[in-house]
Amino acid sequence: MGKKITKRLVESISGKKDQEILLWDSEIKGFGVRVFSTNRKTYFVQYRNQFNRTRRKKIGVHGIITAEQAREEAKSILGDVAKGKDPSRDFQNYKNKKTMRDLVEKYFEVHARPNKKFESYIEDKRKIDHVILSRFQNMKLEEITTLELQILHRDLKETPYKANRVRALLSKMFSLAVQWKWLDVNPINGVPKYQEQKRTRWLNEEELQRLWNALEAYHNQNVSNVIRLLVLTGSRRNEVLGASWDQFDLERGVWTKPSHMTKQNKMEHLPLSSQVVDLLKAMKKEPLSPYLFPGKISGKSLQSIKKAWKTIREAAGLLDVRLHDLRHTHASHLVSGGLSLSIVGKLLGHTQASTTQRYAHLADESLRNAAELFGNKIDKLIGK
């Protein structure tokens, strides 16, 4: 017959070599302690579930919980059994639930690696490592509530653009989880986006002159040529860095951008100015690389000019200018020079007119001149 399991009883029993000892409590049927040969002792409760199968559920390790705490937990578990529940099975089901770490791994495997461009993939990885996993890494997906996500969003409110990008990434990941039957609903749906102020910083003529002087003085003209092309073509950074010689027809002055390089995933044909053609003809073609700007790794293009750009913009006194602002500069000068928004949109590869509309205010002077032109004609007609 068993004895009441107490701290004194448990600590009086020592493990035997190559043998486990089971002590059963005299008061609570199924409550016991397991003594290993290493002298490790764990509390457990044994019961029969609704299918008359014997189950044994671990409660905890002696020394971490007390005998009395284990006794109370055993009572609670057996109470659930009496109501028709199976705590061992419930716990196993819980253990099998997917975590945020599981979702991240599957997201990269199924979606990000096969479908995303390199830079976008790296951006996703940065957000996941620094924001998402640091907050939710080992949490079960069903435990990540809309409230939890609202708190995360609130914590990022000082950087609304970043907050919205993290939200968009989580939305995609949770949507996939719903698609895979890992979740019933997407918990991010109840988190509103922050309003973003679209920034349009562009270089005036004096600033362009300072930039060109800094490019001339920079020790690595290969990098300087990257920046020159960004300004002269208005192309995106990845399009220029990943450009290969076979995309260019210098006789016709056309750059054919393949669909996998463009943001819209559509092939684009960009007319090149004579300045760009002359620049490309003057560049030395690396015989072992197909790329305009070969990277350090054989067979790869240059991946980043972040450090070089920091040095160049400091030399030019343009500390607040980002590389993407060079694209804005190209567009802004075209619009203020009188070119229509629709043509500028086509040159930039915009598929929606609303994207180019941010430059509309720069067309005011051209519109005013056009209105003045017709007004002057009327003056002549009526003899003024």
C-alpha positions as a Markdown table, in Angstrom:
| # | Residue | x | y | z |
|---|---|---|---|---|
| 1 | Met | 0.0 | 0.0 | 0.0 |
| 2 | Gly | 1.3 | 3.5 | -0.8 |
| 3 | Lys | 2.1 | 6.3 | 1.5 |
| 4 | Lys | 1.2 | 9.9 | 1.4 |
| 5 | Ile | 3.7 | 11.7 | -0.9 |
| 6 | Thr | 5.4 | 14.4 | 1.1 |
| 7 | Lys | 8.7 | 16.3 | 0.8 |
| 8 | Arg | 10.3 | 14.1 | 3.5 |
| 9 | Leu | 9.2 | 10.9 | 1.8 |
| 10 | Val | 10.4 | 12.0 | -1.6 |
| 11 | Glu | 13.8 | 13.1 | -0.3 |
| 12 | Ser | 14.3 | 9.9 | 1.7 |
| 13 | Ile | 14.2 | 7.8 | -1.5 |
| 14 | Ser | 17.4 | 7.4 | -3.5 |
| 15 | Gly | 17.6 | 6.2 | -7.1 |
| 16 | Lys | 18.9 | 2.7 | -7.8 |
| 17 | Lys | 21.4 | 1.9 | -10.5 |
| 18 | Asp | 19.7 | 0.9 | -13.8 |
| 19 | Gln | 16.3 | 0.9 | -12.1 |
| 20 | Glu | 13.4 | 3.4 | -11.8 |
| 21 | Ile | 11.2 | 3.6 | -8.7 |
| 22 | Leu | 7.6 | 4.5 | -8.7 |
| 23 | Leu | 6.0 | 5.8 | -5.5 |
| 24 | Trp | 2.2 | 6.0 | -5.4 |
| 25 | Asp | 0.2 | 8.3 | -3.2 |
| 26 | Ser | -2.1 | 6.8 | -0.6 |
| 27 | Glu | -4.7 | 9.6 | -0.8 |
| 28 | Ile | -5.0 | 10.5 | -4.5 |
| 29 | Lys | -5.4 | 7.6 | -6.8 |
| 30 | Gly | -3.0 | 7.9 | -9.8 |
| 31 | Phe | -0.7 | 10.6 | -8.2 |
| 32 | Gly | 2.9 | 9.4 | -7.9 |
| 33 | Val | 6.6 | 10.3 | -8.1 |
| 34 | Arg | 9.1 | 8.7 | -10.4 |
| 35 | Val | 12.7 | 8.3 | -9.1 |
| 36 | Phe | 15.4 | 7.8 | -11.8 |
| 37 | Ser | 18.7 | 6.1 | -11.3 |
| 38 | Thr | 20.3 | 9.6 | -11.5 |
| 39 | Asn | 18.2 | 10.5 | -8.4 |
| 40 | Arg | 16.1 | 12.9 | -10.5 |
| 41 | Lys | 12.5 | 12.8 | -9.2 |
| 42 | Thr | 9.4 | 13.9 | -11.2 |
| 43 | Tyr | 5.8 | 14.0 | -10.1 |
| 44 | Phe | 3.1 | 12.6 | -12.4 |
| 45 | Val | -0.5 | 11.6 | -12.5 |
| 46 | Gln | -1.8 | 8.5 | -14.2 |
| 47 | Tyr | -5.4 | 8.0 | -15.3 |
| 48 | Arg | -7.7 | 6.3 | -17.9 |
| 49 | Asn | -9.2 | 8.5 | -20.6 |
| 50 | Gln | -12.7 | 8.3 | -22.1 |
| 51 | Phe | -11.5 | 5.4 | -24.3 |
| 52 | Asn | -10.3 | 3.5 | -21.3 |
| 53 | Arg | -6.6 | 4.0 | -22.3 |
| 54 | Thr | -4.0 | 4.5 | -19.6 |
| 55 | Arg | -2.3 | 7.9 | -19.8 |
| 56 | Arg | 0.5 | 9.4 | -17.7 |
| 57 | Lys | 1.1 | 13.1 | -17.5 |
| 58 | Lys | 4.2 | 14.7 | -16.0 |
| 59 | Ile | 3.5 | 17.4 | -13.5 |
| 60 | Gly | 7.0 | 18.7 | -12.7 |
| 61 | Val | 10.4 | 18.1 | -11.2 |
| 62 | His | 11.0 | 17.8 | -7.5 |
| 63 | Gly | 13.0 | 20.8 | -6.3 |
| 64 | Ile | 11.4 | 23.0 | -8.9 |
| 65 | Ile | 7.9 | 22.3 | -7.5 |
| 66 | Thr | 7.0 | 21.0 | -4.1 |
| 67 | Ala | 5.1 | 17.9 | -3.2 |
| 68 | Glu | 2.1 | 19.9 | -2.2 |
| 69 | Gln | 2.1 | 21.9 | -5.4 |
| 70 | Ala | 2.2 | 18.7 | -7.4 |
| 71 | Arg | -0.6 | 17.3 | -5.3 |
| 72 | Glu | -2.8 | 20.3 | -6.1 |
| 73 | Glu | -2.0 | 20.0 | -9.8 |
| 74 | Ala | -2.8 | 16.3 | -9.7 |
| 75 | Lys | -6.2 | 17.1 | -8.3 |
| 76 | Ser | -6.8 | 19.6 | -11.0 |
| 77 | Ile | -5.8 | 17.2 | -13.8 |
| 78 | Leu | -8.0 | 14.4 | -12.4 |
| 79 | Gly | -10.9 | 16.9 | -12.1 |
| 80 | Asp | -10.5 | 17.6 | -15.9 |
| 81 | Val | -10.5 | 13.8 | -16.6 |
| 82 | Ala | -13.7 | 13.4 | -14.6 |
| 83 | Lys | -15.2 | 16.0 | -17.1 |
| 84 | Gly | -14.3 | 13.9 | -20.0 |
| 85 | Lys | -11.1 | 15.7 | -21.0 |
| 86 | Asp | -7.7 | 14.1 | -21.8 |
| 87 | Pro | -5.0 | 16.4 | -20.5 |
| 88 | Ser | -2.1 | 14.4 | -22.0 |
| 89 | Arg | -3.7 | 14.6 | -25.4 |
| 90 | Asp | -4.6 | 18.2 | -25.0 |
| 91 | Phe | -1.0 | 19.0 | -24.1 |
| 92 | Gln | 0.3 | 17.0 | -27.1 |
| 93 | Asn | -2.0 | 18.9 | -29.4 |
| 94 | Tyr | -0.7 | 22.1 | -27.9 |
| 95 | Lys | 2.9 | 21.0 | -28.4 |
| 96 | Asn | 2.1 | 20.3 | -32.1 |
| 97 | Lys | 0.6 | 23.7 | -32.7 |
| 98 | Lys | 2.7 | 25.9 | -35.1 |
| 99 | Thr | 4.9 | 28.6 | -33.7 |
| 100 | Met | 6.0 | 31.9 | -35.2 |
| 101 | Arg | 9.4 | 30.3 | -35.8 |
| 102 | Asp | 7.6 | 27.5 | -37.9 |
| 103 | Leu | 5.8 | 30.2 | -39.9 |
| 104 | Val | 9.0 | 32.1 | -40.6 |
| 105 | Glu | 10.8 | 29.0 | -41.9 |
| 106 | Lys | 7.9 | 28.0 | -44.1 |
| 107 | Tyr | 7.4 | 31.6 | -45.4 |
| 108 | Phe | 11.0 | 31.7 | -46.6 |
| 109 | Glu | 10.9 | 28.2 | -48.1 |
| 110 | Val | 7.5 | 28.5 | -49.9 |
| 111 | His | 7.2 | 32.2 | -50.7 |
| 112 | Ala | 10.2 | 34.5 | -50.1 |
| 113 | Arg | 13.0 | 32.5 | -51.7 |
| 114 | Pro | 11.2 | 31.4 | -54.8 |
| 115 | Asn | 9.4 | 34.6 | -55.5 |
| 116 | Lys | 11.2 | 37.7 | -54.1 |
| 117 | Lys | 14.1 | 39.7 | -55.5 |
| 118 | Phe | 17.3 | 39.5 | -53.5 |
| 119 | Glu | 17.0 | 42.9 | -52.0 |
| 120 | Ser | 13.4 | 42.4 | -51.0 |
| 121 | Tyr | 14.3 | 39.0 | -49.5 |
| 122 | Ile | 17.0 | 40.6 | -47.4 |
| 123 | Glu | 14.6 | 43.3 | -46.2 |
| 124 | Asp | 12.1 | 40.7 | -45.1 |
| 125 | Lys | 14.8 | 38.8 | -43.3 |
| 126 | Arg | 15.9 | 42.0 | -41.5 |
| 127 | Lys | 12.4 | 42.8 | -40.3 |
| 128 | Ile | 11.8 | 39.2 | -39.3 |
| 129 | Asp | 15.0 | 38.9 | -37.3 |
| 130 | His | 15.0 | 42.3 | -35.6 |
| 131 | Val | 11.3 | 42.9 | -35.0 |
| 132 | Ile | 9.1 | 39.9 | -35.5 |
| 133 | Leu | 11.1 | 37.0 | -34.0 |
| 134 | Ser | 12.5 | 39.1 | -31.2 |
| 135 | Arg | 8.9 | 39.6 | -30.1 |
| 136 | Phe | 7.1 | 36.4 | -31.1 |
| 137 | Gln | 9.7 | 33.7 | -31.8 |
| 138 | Asn | 8.5 | 30.8 | -29.7 |
| 139 | Met | 4.8 | 31.8 | -29.3 |
| 140 | Lys | 2.1 | 29.6 | -30.8 |
| 141 | Leu | 0.5 | 31.3 | -33.7 |
| 142 | Glu | -2.9 | 31.1 | -32.1 |
| 143 | Glu | -1.5 | 32.9 | -29.0 |
| 144 | Ile | -0.5 | 35.9 | -31.1 |
| 145 | Thr | -3.7 | 38.0 | -30.8 |
| 146 | Thr | -4.7 | 41.2 | -32.5 |
| 147 | Leu | -4.0 | 43.0 | -29.2 |
| 148 | Glu | -0.4 | 41.7 | -29.2 |
| 149 | Leu | 0.0 | 43.0 | -32.8 |
| 150 | Gln | -1.6 | 46.4 | -31.9 |
| 151 | Ile | 1.0 | 46.7 | -29.1 |
| 152 | Leu | 3.8 | 45.9 | -31.6 |
| 153 | His | 2.4 | 48.4 | -34.1 |
| 154 | Arg | 2.2 | 51.1 | -31.3 |
| 155 | Asp | 5.8 | 50.5 | -30.3 |
| 156 | Leu | 6.8 | 51.3 | -33.9 |
| 157 | Lys | 4.7 | 54.4 | -34.2 |
| 158 | Glu | 7.8 | 56.8 | -34.2 |
| 159 | Thr | 8.7 | 55.2 | -37.6 |
| 160 | Pro | 5.3 | 54.9 | -39.3 |
| 161 | Tyr | 6.8 | 53.8 | -42.7 |
| 162 | Lys | 8.7 | 50.9 | -41.0 |
| 163 | Ala | 5.6 | 50.0 | -38.9 |
| 164 | Asn | 3.5 | 49.7 | -42.0 |
| 165 | Arg | 6.1 | 47.6 | -43.8 |
| 166 | Val | 6.3 | 45.2 | -40.8 |
| 167 | Arg | 2.5 | 45.1 | -40.7 |
| 168 | Ala | 2.4 | 44.3 | -44.5 |
| 169 | Leu | 4.9 | 41.5 | -44.0 |
| 170 | Leu | 3.0 | 40.0 | -41.1 |
| 171 | Ser | -0.2 | 40.2 | -43.1 |
| 172 | Lys | 1.3 | 38.2 | -45.9 |
| 173 | Met | 2.7 | 35.6 | -43.4 |
| 174 | Phe | -0.6 | 35.2 | -41.5 |
| 175 | Ser | -2.5 | 35.0 | -44.8 |
| 176 | Leu | -0.3 | 32.1 | -45.8 |
| 177 | Ala | -0.9 | 30.5 | -42.3 |
| 178 | Val | -4.7 | 30.7 | -42.9 |
| 179 | Gln | -4.2 | 29.2 | -46.4 |
| 180 | Trp | -2.2 | 26.3 | -44.9 |
| 181 | Lys | -4.9 | 25.8 | -42.2 |
| 182 | Trp | -2.5 | 26.8 | -39.4 |
| 183 | Leu | -4.9 | 29.6 | -38.4 |
| 184 | Asp | -8.6 | 30.3 | -38.8 |
| 185 | Val | -8.3 | 34.1 | -39.2 |
| 186 | Asn | -5.6 | 36.7 | -39.9 |
| 187 | Pro | -5.1 | 38.5 | -36.6 |
| 188 | Ile | -3.4 | 41.5 | -38.3 |
| 189 | Asn | -6.7 | 42.6 | -39.9 |
| 190 | Gly | -7.7 | 44.5 | -36.9 |
| 191 | Val | -4.5 | 46.6 | -36.9 |
| 192 | Pro | -4.9 | 49.9 | -38.9 |
| 193 | Lys | -2.0 | 51.3 | -41.0 |
| 194 | Tyr | -0.4 | 54.6 | -40.0 |
| 195 | Gln | -0.8 | 57.5 | -42.4 |
| 196 | Glu | 2.5 | 58.1 | -44.2 |
| 197 | Gln | 3.8 | 61.4 | -45.4 |
| 198 | Lys | 5.3 | 60.8 | -48.9 |
| 199 | Arg | 8.7 | 62.3 | -49.1 |
| 200 | Thr | 9.9 | 63.8 | -52.3 |
| 201 | Arg | 13.4 | 65.1 | -51.9 |
| 202 | Trp | 15.1 | 66.1 | -55.2 |
| 203 | Leu | 18.3 | 67.9 | -56.0 |
| 204 | Asn | 18.3 | 71.4 | -57.5 |
| 205 | Glu | 20.8 | 72.5 | -60.2 |
| 206 | Glu | 23.3 | 73.7 | -57.6 |
| 207 | Glu | 23.1 | 70.5 | -55.7 |
| 208 | Leu | 23.5 | 68.4 | -58.8 |
| 209 | Gln | 26.7 | 70.3 | -59.6 |
| 210 | Arg | 28.0 | 69.6 | -56.1 |
| 211 | Leu | 27.1 | 65.9 | -56.6 |
| 212 | Trp | 28.9 | 65.7 | -60.0 |
| 213 | Asn | 32.0 | 67.3 | -58.5 |
| 214 | Ala | 32.0 | 64.7 | -55.7 |
| 215 | Leu | 31.6 | 61.9 | -58.2 |
| 216 | Glu | 34.5 | 63.2 | -60.2 |
| 217 | Ala | 36.7 | 63.3 | -57.1 |
| 218 | Tyr | 35.7 | 59.9 | -55.7 |
| 219 | His | 38.5 | 57.2 | -55.9 |
| 220 | Asn | 36.3 | 54.5 | -57.4 |
| 221 | Gln | 34.9 | 55.6 | -60.7 |
| 222 | Asn | 33.0 | 52.3 | -61.1 |
| 223 | Val | 30.8 | 53.3 | -58.1 |
| 224 | Ser | 30.6 | 56.9 | -59.4 |
| 225 | Asn | 29.2 | 55.5 | -62.7 |
| 226 | Val | 26.5 | 53.7 | -60.8 |
| 227 | Ile | 25.3 | 57.0 | -59.3 |
| 228 | Arg | 25.6 | 58.8 | -62.6 |
| 229 | Leu | 23.4 | 56.2 | -64.2 |
| 230 | Leu | 20.8 | 56.5 | -61.4 |
| 231 | Val | 20.6 | 60.2 | -62.0 |
| 232 | Leu | 20.7 | 60.1 | -65.8 |
| 233 | Thr | 18.2 | 57.3 | -66.2 |
| 234 | Gly | 15.9 | 57.6 | -63.2 |
| 235 | Ser | 16.2 | 53.9 | -62.7 |
| 236 | Arg | 15.9 | 52.0 | -59.5 |
| 237 | Arg | 19.0 | 51.0 | -57.6 |
| 238 | Asn | 18.6 | 47.3 | -58.2 |
| 239 | Glu | 18.0 | 47.8 | -61.9 |
| 240 | Val | 21.3 | 49.6 | -62.3 |
| 241 | Leu | 23.3 | 47.4 | -60.0 |
| 242 | Gly | 22.0 | 44.2 | -61.7 |
| 243 | Ala | 22.2 | 45.5 | -65.2 |
| 244 | Ser | 24.1 | 43.3 | -67.7 |
| 245 | Trp | 25.6 | 44.4 | -71.0 |
| 246 | Asp | 23.3 | 42.2 | -73.1 |
| 247 | Gln | 20.4 | 44.4 | -72.0 |
| 248 | Phe | 21.8 | 47.4 | -73.9 |
| 249 | Asp | 21.6 | 48.3 | -77.5 |
| 250 | Leu | 24.0 | 51.2 | -77.7 |
| 251 | Glu | 23.5 | 51.7 | -81.4 |
| 252 | Arg | 19.7 | 52.3 | -81.0 |
| 253 | Gly | 20.2 | 53.8 | -77.5 |
| 254 | Val | 17.8 | 51.5 | -75.7 |
| 255 | Trp | 18.0 | 49.6 | -72.4 |
| 256 | Thr | 15.7 | 46.6 | -72.2 |
| 257 | Lys | 15.0 | 45.8 | -68.6 |
| 258 | Pro | 13.9 | 42.1 | -68.2 |
| 259 | Ser | 10.7 | 41.5 | -66.2 |
| 260 | His | 12.5 | 39.9 | -63.2 |
| 261 | Met | 14.4 | 43.1 | -62.6 |
| 262 | Thr | 11.5 | 45.6 | -62.6 |
| 263 | Lys | 9.2 | 46.4 | -59.7 |
| 264 | Gln | 6.2 | 45.8 | -61.8 |
| 265 | Asn | 7.5 | 42.4 | -63.1 |
| 266 | Lys | 7.1 | 43.6 | -66.7 |
| 267 | Met | 9.7 | 44.1 | -69.4 |
| 268 | Glu | 10.6 | 47.8 | -70.0 |
| 269 | His | 12.3 | 49.5 | -72.9 |
| 270 | Leu | 14.0 | 52.7 | -71.7 |
| 271 | Pro | 15.3 | 55.2 | -74.3 |
| 272 | Leu | 18.8 | 56.3 | -73.4 |
| 273 | Ser | 20.1 | 59.9 | -73.7 |
| 274 | Ser | 23.3 | 60.5 | -75.6 |
| 275 | Gln | 25.0 | 61.2 | -72.3 |
| 276 | Val | 24.2 | 57.7 | -71.0 |
| 277 | Val | 25.3 | 56.1 | -74.3 |
| 278 | Asp | 28.6 | 57.9 | -74.1 |
| 279 | Leu | 29.0 | 57.0 | -70.5 |
| 280 | Leu | 28.4 | 53.3 | -71.2 |
| 281 | Lys | 30.7 | 53.3 | -74.2 |
| 282 | Ala | 33.5 | 54.8 | -72.0 |
| 283 | Met | 33.1 | 52.2 | -69.3 |
| 284 | Lys | 35.5 | 49.3 | -69.3 |
| 285 | Lys | 33.8 | 46.0 | -69.9 |
| 286 | Glu | 35.0 | 43.3 | -67.4 |
| 287 | Pro | 35.8 | 40.3 | -69.7 |
| 288 | Leu | 34.9 | 37.7 | -67.1 |
| 289 | Ser | 31.6 | 39.3 | -66.1 |
| 290 | Pro | 28.4 | 39.9 | -68.0 |
| 291 | Tyr | 27.5 | 42.8 | -65.6 |
| 292 | Leu | 28.1 | 46.5 | -65.9 |
| 293 | Phe | 29.2 | 46.5 | -62.3 |
| 294 | Pro | 30.7 | 43.2 | -61.3 |
| 295 | Gly | 30.6 | 42.2 | -57.7 |
| 296 | Lys | 33.4 | 40.8 | -55.5 |
| 297 | Ile | 31.9 | 37.3 | -55.9 |
| 298 | Ser | 32.6 | 35.8 | -59.3 |
| 299 | Gly | 29.5 | 35.6 | -61.5 |
| 300 | Lys | 27.6 | 38.1 | -59.3 |
| 301 | Ser | 26.8 | 41.8 | -59.8 |
| 302 | Leu | 27.7 | 44.5 | -57.3 |
| 303 | Gln | 25.1 | 44.2 | -54.5 |
| 304 | Ser | 25.4 | 47.5 | -52.5 |
| 305 | Ile | 27.1 | 50.9 | -52.6 |
| 306 | Lys | 25.7 | 52.0 | -49.2 |
| 307 | Lys | 29.1 | 52.9 | -47.7 |
| 308 | Ala | 30.3 | 54.6 | -50.8 |
| 309 | Trp | 27.2 | 56.7 | -51.1 |
| 310 | Lys | 27.6 | 57.8 | -47.5 |
| 311 | Thr | 31.1 | 59.1 | -48.4 |
| 312 | Ile | 30.0 | 60.8 | -51.6 |
| 313 | Arg | 27.0 | 62.5 | -50.2 |
| 314 | Glu | 29.0 | 63.8 | -47.3 |
| 315 | Ala | 31.6 | 65.2 | -49.7 |
| 316 | Ala | 28.8 | 66.9 | -51.7 |
| 317 | Gly | 27.1 | 68.3 | -48.6 |
| 318 | Leu | 23.9 | 66.3 | -49.3 |
| 319 | Leu | 23.5 | 64.5 | -45.9 |
| 320 | Asp | 19.7 | 64.1 | -46.2 |
| 321 | Val | 19.7 | 62.6 | -49.7 |
| 322 | Arg | 19.0 | 58.9 | -50.2 |
| 323 | Leu | 19.9 | 57.0 | -53.3 |
| 324 | His | 16.2 | 56.7 | -54.2 |
| 325 | Asp | 16.0 | 60.5 | -54.2 |
| 326 | Leu | 18.1 | 60.5 | -57.3 |
| 327 | Arg | 15.1 | 58.9 | -59.1 |
| 328 | His | 12.9 | 61.7 | -57.7 |
| 329 | Thr | 15.5 | 64.2 | -59.0 |
| 330 | His | 15.4 | 62.7 | -62.5 |
| 331 | Ala | 11.6 | 62.8 | -62.6 |
| 332 | Ser | 11.2 | 66.3 | -61.0 |
| 333 | His | 13.6 | 68.0 | -63.5 |
| 334 | Leu | 11.7 | 66.3 | -66.4 |
| 335 | Val | 8.3 | 67.5 | -65.2 |
| 336 | Ser | 9.5 | 71.1 | -64.2 |
| 337 | Gly | 11.1 | 71.2 | -67.7 |
| 338 | Gly | 7.7 | 70.8 | -69.3 |
| 339 | Leu | 7.5 | 67.1 | -70.0 |
| 340 | Ser | 4.0 | 65.6 | -69.4 |
| 341 | Leu | 3.3 | 63.5 | -66.4 |
| 342 | Ser | 2.2 | 60.6 | -68.6 |
| 343 | Ile | 5.5 | 60.5 | -70.5 |
| 344 | Val | 7.5 | 60.8 | -67.3 |
| 345 | Gly | 5.5 | 58.0 | -65.8 |
| 346 | Lys | 6.4 | 55.8 | -68.8 |
| 347 | Leu | 10.1 | 56.6 | -68.5 |
| 348 | Leu | 10.0 | 55.7 | -64.8 |
| 349 | Gly | 8.1 | 52.5 | -65.4 |
| 350 | His | 5.0 | 53.5 | -63.5 |
| 351 | Thr | 1.9 | 51.5 | -64.3 |
| 352 | Gln | -0.5 | 53.8 | -62.4 |
| 353 | Ala | -0.9 | 57.5 | -63.1 |
| 354 | Ser | -1.4 | 58.2 | -59.4 |
| 355 | Thr | 2.3 | 57.2 | -58.7 |
| 356 | Thr | 3.5 | 60.0 | -61.0 |
| 357 | Gln | 1.0 | 62.4 | -59.7 |
| 358 | Arg | 3.3 | 63.3 | -56.8 |
| 359 | Tyr | 5.3 | 65.4 | -59.3 |
| 360 | Ala | 2.2 | 67.3 | -60.6 |
| 361 | His | 2.9 | 70.5 | -58.7 |
| 362 | Leu | 6.2 | 70.9 | -60.6 |
| 363 | Ala | 4.3 | 71.2 | -63.8 |
| 364 | Asp | 2.6 | 74.4 | -62.7 |
| 365 | Glu | 5.1 | 76.7 | -64.5 |
| 366 | Ser | 4.8 | 74.8 | -67.7 |
| 367 | Leu | 1.0 | 75.0 | -67.5 |
| 368 | Arg | 1.1 | 78.7 | -66.7 |
| 369 | Asn | 3.4 | 79.2 | -69.8 |
| 370 | Ala | 0.9 | 77.3 | -71.9 |
| 371 | Ala | -2.0 | 79.4 | -70.7 |
| 372 | Glu | 0.0 | 82.5 | -71.3 |
| 373 | Leu | 0.8 | 81.4 | -74.8 |
| 374 | Phe | -2.9 | 81.1 | -75.8 |
| 375 | Gly | -3.7 | 84.4 | -74.0 |
| 376 | Asn | -1.0 | 86.2 | -76.0 |
| 377 | Lys | -2.5 | 84.7 | -79.2 |
| 378 | Ile | -5.9 | 86.2 | -78.3 |
| 379 | Asp | -4.2 | 89.5 | -77.6 |
| 380 | Lys | -2.8 | 89.5 | -81.1 |
| 381 | Leu | -6.1 | 88.6 | -82.6 |
| 382 | Ile | -8.0 | 91.4 | -81.0 |
| 383 | Gly | -5.2 | 93.9 | -81.6 |
| 384 | Lys | -3.9 | 94.5 | -78.1 |
